[in-house]
Amino acid sequence: MAKREKQLHKLFASPAPKDFTWQELLTVMRAAGFSEKCTGGSHYMFEHRNGYRVRASKTHPSGLLKAYQVSVFKDALIFVGVEILE
């Protein structure tokens, strides 16, 4: 299993991970067809090639995603059709 697939499985694990990092998120989102743009400070806009957008703030200083951010990004990935293979 590739590193990206492992990170995707980690993101969709139940219960939700408490140690998912911003860098892991960037890897997963880029692999799913999203590009990110910093819209100022720590605010990022992720846009999928189909036009779907999701906004988030980079977490400081830990770099770990908060529970609500994990949920938002899982929903975004599901919306654009990312499949989790067992």
C-alpha positions in Angstrom: 0.0 0.0 0.0 1.4 3.4 -1.0 2.0 6.1 1.5 -0.9 8.2 0.2 -3.3 5.3 0.5 -2.2 4.8 4.1 -2.8 8.4 4.9 -6.2 8.3 3.3 -7.1 5.2 5.3 -5.8 7.0 8.4 -8.0 10.0 7.7 -11.1 7.8 7.2 -10.4 5.6 10.3 -13.0 5.2 13.0 -12.7 6.8 15.4 -11.4 9.9 13.7 -7.6 10.4 14.1 -6.4 13.0 16.6 -2.9 13.0 15.1 -3.5 13.8 11.4 -1.0 16.5 10.4 -1.4 19.4 8.0 1.3 17.9 5.8 -0.5 14.6 5.6 -3.6 16.6 4.6 -1.8 18.4 1.8 -0.6 15.0 0.4 -4.1 13.5 0.5 -5.8 16.5 -1.0 -3.3 16.9 -3.8 -3.6 13.2 -4.7 -7.4 13.6 -4.9 -7.1 16.4 -7.4 -7.2 19.5 -5.2 -4.8 22.4 -5.4 -4.3 24.7 -2.5 -3.8 28.5 -2.3 -3.0 30.5 0.7 -5.5 33.3 0.8 -3.7 35.2 3.6 -1.9 34.3 6.8 -2.9 30.7 7.7 -6.1 30.6 5.6 -6.1 28.1 2.7 -8.5 27.5 -0.1 -8.5 24.0 -1.6 -10.1 23.8 -5.0 -10.8 20.5 -6.9 -10.4 20.4 -10.6 -14.2 20.1 -10.9 -14.6 23.5 -9.1 -15.5 22.2 -5.6 -13.9 24.4 -2.9 -13.2 24.0 0.8 -11.6 26.5 3.1 -9.5 25.8 6.2 -7.1 27.5 8.6 -3.7 25.9 9.1 -3.4 24.8 12.7 -0.6 26.4 14.8 1.7 25.6 16.4 1.1 21.8 16.5 0.1 21.3 12.9 -2.5 18.7 13.9 -6.0 19.0 12.5 -8.9 19.6 14.8 -11.8 17.1 14.8 -14.1 19.4 12.8 -11.4 19.9 10.1 -11.1 16.1 9.7 -14.8 15.9 9.2 -14.9 18.7 6.7 -12.1 17.2 4.6 -13.6 13.7 4.7 -16.9 15.2 3.4 -15.0 17.1 0.7 -13.2 13.9 -0.5 -16.4 11.9 -0.5 -18.2 14.7 -2.5 -15.5 14.6 -5.2 -15.7 10.8 -5.4 -12.6 9.6 -3.6 -13.1 5.9 -2.8 -11.5 4.1 0.1 -10.6 0.5 -0.9 -10.3 -2.0 1.9 
